[in-house]
Amino acid sequence: MPAVSKGDGMRGLAVFISDIRNCKSKEAEIKRINKELANIRSKFKGDKALDGYSKKKYVCKLLFIFLLGHDIDFGHMEAVNLLSSNKYTEKQIGYLFISVLVNSNSELIRLINNAIKNDLSSRNPTFMCLALHCIANVGSREMAEAFASEIPRILVAGDTMDSVKQSAALCLLRLYKTSPDLVLMGEWTSRVVHLLNDQHMGVVTAAISLITCLSMKNPDEFKTCVSLAVSRLSRIVSSASTDLQDYTYYFVPAPWLSCKLLRLLQCYPPPEDGAVKGRLVECLETILNKAQEPPKSKKVQHSNAKNAILFEAISLIIHYDSEPNLLVRACNQLGQFLQHRETNLRYLALESMCTLASSEFSHEAVKTHIETVINALKTERDVSVRQRAADLLYAMCDRSNAKQIVAEMLSYLETADYSIREEMVLKVAILAEKYAVDYSWYVDTILNLIRIAGDYVSEEVWYRVIQIVINRDDVQGYAAKTVFEALQAPACHENMVKVGGYILGEFGNLIAGDPRSSPLVQFNLLHSKFHLCSVPTRALLLSAYIKFINLFPETKATIQEVLRCDSQIRNSDVELQQRAVEYLKLSSIASTDVLATVLEEMPPFPERESSILAKLKKKKGPGAVSVTELEDSKREGGELNGGGDRGSDTASTPSPSADLLGIRSAAPIGAAPASAGSLLVDVFSEAGSAFSPFLSLFLLISFHTMAKSLPPCPCIVCVWMAFPSFFFFFSFFVFTSMVPFPICSHPLSCGLSAPPSEDPAPPLSEADELLNKFVCKNNGVLFENQLLQIGIKSEYRQNLGRMYLFFGNKTSVQFASFTTTVSCPGELQSHILLLNVQTKPVEPLVEGGAQIQQVLNIECLTDFSEAPLLNIKFRYGGALQNLTLKLPVTINKFFQPTEMASHDFFQRWKQLSQPQQEAQKIFKANHSMDTEVLKAKLLGLGTALLDNVDPNPENYVCAGVIQTKSQQVGCLLRLEPNAQAQMYRLTLRCSKDSVSKRLCELLAEQF
Amino acid sequence: MMRFLLLFSRQGKLRLQKWFTPMSEREKKKIIRDMTTMVLSRQPRSCNFLHWKDLKIIYKRYASLYFCLAIENQENELLALEVIHRYVELLDKYFGNVCELDIIFNFEKAYFILDEFLMGGEIQETSKQIVNRCIESSDMLQETMEEYMSKPAF
């Protein structure tokens, strides 16, 4: 039995709880609960009407059972009945049950709303408070709809009791957060601001939470709160510890209210009015001074409350970032905390200093604490404190202390907790790159990183070191030497092997003069790791080997032997087998000249934002990496990659996506190495380990070479036959980007025999409808009748696409003279480039039940509105079938999603404000308005679906960039569903008006 | 704002859960599991703050009970600790030397007290006197004779 029971003890409930506690096993507990549930159920169903007390008791028991983690599927009705009881406790239990258990069961909500309405109008303050609590707890949209206009009235009415005001303010805040569109600003808004002057401290405390939230969303409307807040704060700060009676907490006057006031001020810039500003600075100084005074109590509560205000004041000082004197004082204060015996204070000081470090006024002051912070990293017992120390080191790092900090972080990594290693690795990699003055230091650092924490070195990190080594010829020899040495270790991480393979394959020649690292020694060293590696690494090593054959002809025989052995040439992994076969063949048939061209050194990479930084941003979420830091790294990163004499200057005007995706706009047409570079980067970052970056480069270069020396098509085909994978890659990445082939611009017919001599039929009447089905998806059945089924699979990347068409004969009779023709009607010819590529020559005969496949490569040259046409002709039982469809190639296929924060979105939205840039349509919903379905469609569109951007959570906003060869078109989309009217309003804003229009047309059919 | 408050024992048994934003039962169970494992595995004398997803977790142990409060990123950690402490004080004042058993047997009271103190994830009233007066007066409101008689006798 309970030690204490206060108020209306319910004996039955206490007995039940004791029973549960006495259960020896989980099974016994479940048994007891089931017994109780059966009992309650029979009571609720029984004929005898239950009195309020029993109802309350049983509802309370159900609540208890639910809180133990069991499902409750009845009793809701009884709880709702309790709401209308006149007895306070019964009502109270009813409300508690609803708050804890209710989901948005609309039937019930209506009943609950009724009860709430009664209580709100009861003028009984305790009942009103219960009702307001319930609204705040459930906070559903239906409740917001019912009460959003009522609550502001209660809040500002002159005769409302203080306690009700407090509840009303917080209830309104809750509704505003869940359904901001329903809480309309009005006459009450100005009166709410004046609650800051209220006599009752509790009212001010509750109201200020509401005011802060409203100010964040509508700063101008609430501007007057600044001076009110300053004067209130000043009154509190200067009051003696006893002035505020019960609002003084352990000798600290009104800590909660003080912090809230300081937080509210952080929604605004420093006050313009000199007097107000002076008063505020005085407050801040007083708070800083008080930190130095001896404590009024030894209790931790006293120091916590006092320091809470201090930290909040420091946040405000950092937010203003305009008072050097205060900033330095803040920094010194935090410096004292760094050595405080309270772990909590050390933790917070480290965290707060991170933000101080990014202010120009206090950066130097923060740096003076470096030894303490390094010491914290080494000696703190608590991992979360160590992590803050690592964050601070990262934040305070600059050119002057980079070497020291990176060294400390590296040594910490050896013992760092697993949970934070990956982030640490990224940070070290970024700092090393950002502040690299000499590149040998950079290479050393990254290789050390791989050695110490290889498992946590993500792809981005080792890609990056290779990008940099390739772009900087002054570091290549050193890199080769260092990686060669690192590989000597008996156990070295696979990432080291990858870097080693890549670098030696490119620059092994730079150290080959030393007999200790002669070509064969290098090769043997790499090959000794081969068998321990995973398939992608092995594939990379094979590529390194073929590069060796070019770099060092003397290794040719040895390497060919390796390639020739069964474990390579008959490897069960297709990728490895193919590489072995191709490389072996390439090394045996190609002349030295061809080999030298094909296996030429990698061209420099185009400059782009560090992929590592992007990854860290992603990991920590936006805002984690401060803006200055980003700008910084862009500037310095530029120096780093582009500065060398081989630096690529291909970067044209930054694309709208440059800051987000790090991919610059397409390289100039015809500049083969540059476009090779940019294509490669994409393979690199997106295809990941599936295709070795080398391979596609080889392919590119070799193709390029062949194209130059062997213009007639048939020869190229011969070469393809020898290297099947060439064919595969090229068709996708290269072929489409190289215009000068005569075969490209004309529709190709794929049948070998003469096609039936009839003009293509006009497009089917339902062709548009069929097309619309594919706007938001890439795969599916395009067309089906009794004879024929046409399936489509397609994939798109940048401005390129590849489409597989599957033609299935549904009959048991063969189709004769089967031909397909793809054509671009009218202007489309110059807007989109179609290439017809046949994986195997298609017989003009399609047997009954058989399926044939056709591959199409697509390049988007510029934006377009029409769709290409696909004509199919064949003879079925003597009758000629002639059928024309629209190929589902629509402009949105070339979307690249663009993530952006709310602020950026609206800024760009505003930039696209010319009337012709916007297309808008209001239309009736044709399909389900279900959120998930809509989301899936919008994602299928190819744009990024942006969360937390639109102030109304019901709306959807998307952003993307359409990649065409000639330009990039930034697009922003906003879709506003109105479930009640079953309507949508769709708005598109694109940098090109024809695109807005076309997208709007296409999309209006989708929802 | 505060997102949720959990009270659990050293054995990881949940004693009280308060969610300030709507959440599915599944999510709740997952969070409860994450919180208990995370907090219970902390070394003694570690700091009382943790980062978890986009929230800050503030926890403190009082006797056999852990109080675990999740706040949004811009909120003040030290003050959150004092929110917990103030709640403990309020419980203590009401029950008189509060212990885990009081909260188990009078969980509904623990909720009512919390509701007087916090609302919608924000502080409603920081004054101990006012909160206590509210609770006492609501206790007074309901004491009908019949209920009074049915109370356990001690």
Interface residues (C-beta under 8 A of the other chain):
Chain A: M1 P2 A3 V4 S5 K6 G7 D8 G9 M10 R11 A14 I17 R21 Y53 C60 L63 F64 L67 G69 K87 Y88 T89 E90 Q92 I93 L96 V100 T126 L132 H133 A136 N137 V138 G139 S140 S163 Q166 S167 L170 C171 L173 R174 T178 M201 G202 T205 A206 S209 D246 Y247 Y249 A254 P255 W256 L257 C259 R263 Q301 N304 A305 N307 A308 F311 E312 T343 N344 R346 Y347 L348 R381 D382 S384 V385 G621
Chain B: M1 L14 L16 Q17 T21 P22 K29 Q43 R45 S46 C47 N48 F49 L50 H51 D54 Q74 N76 E77 L78 L79 L81 E82 H85 R86 Y94 F95 G96 C99 L101 D102 I104 F105 N106 F107 E108 K109 Y111 F112 D115 M119 G120 G121 E122 I123 Q124 E125 T126 S127 K128 Q129 I130 C134 S137 S138 D139 L141 Q142 E143 T144 E146 E147 S150 K151 P152
